[in-house]
Amino acid sequence: MDSKTLSQQRFTQYAQEYVTSKAHAQGSELERLVDIARPQPNWIVLDAATGGGHTALAFAPHVARVVATDVTPKMLEKAEAYVTDQGVTNVEFKPADAMNLPFEDETFDLVTCRIAPHHFVDCARFVHEGARVLKPGGLLLVQDHVLPRDDLAARAVDAFERLRDPSHNRAFNDLEWRGMFEETGLMVEHTEQIVKRHEFTPWAERQGCTPEAVAQLTEMMQQAPAAARDWMQPQDWSTPAATFANHHIIIAGRKEGRISVLGQSGYCI
């Protein structure tokens, strides 16, 4: 079974858990994404792979319209209910594959995607699609898992994530992300990394891990290469209070063309 089909199955099963997940619904990085994008009142925004709808909800007050998409109908249904319950009326929900977006070229001022690309079968294809549907001067803004540059540590961190969630395809390091943006013709304007600390038990339970899988994850962390443990920073491991660190990248890339911001205009070349 390919990771796209597996992802649809698992997110159908655990959709509500992702709507209510503190790791997805909360966090200063939502505000940070808005600060980086500097959204304008006339903008049309695409939130690809919207998950629980949290990024769409964060941008909705600042723009004319948000189109939130997801490949999993159940996830989209839960996201729509969540956003609508907040009294928001300028977000519309459409089923769509982030690697094959059903929109015309140069449709959106901003394309966002948060904590989802590690599930994609072909992340470079998603970056290409995001750039395609951006208007000239538009911004692609992504937040996702990021791996250390050390290859052995990266493989260990990725394997840890995949054991917990088999629909995890792969994550990338910061240089790989920059490469995908630049190869698509996007000018990288901003990158930063953030560290999110997860409580191990709720993190595992959100994907329905069995006791056997939890035991395997616990052992995997204990036996991980030193560089991987340094990256994941486990604390109180093998206890109910166990936590670990998960690193994310935020990367923003601008499409060549005219930029219009609140009466100002210029060119990105």
ABEGO torsion letter per residue (X at the ends): XBAAAAAAAAAAAAAAAAAABAAAABEAAAAAAAAAAGBBAABBBBBBGAEAGAAAAAAAAABABBBBBBABAAAAAAAAAAAAAAGBAABBBBBBBAABBBBBBGABABBBBBGAAAABABAAAAAAAAAAABBBGBBBBBBBBBBBABAAAAAAAAAAAAAABAABABBBBAAAAAAAAAAAGBBBABBBBBBBBBBAAAAAAAAGBBAAAAAAAAAAAAABBAAAAAAAGBBGBGBAABBBBBBBBBBBBBBBEBBBBGGBBBBBX
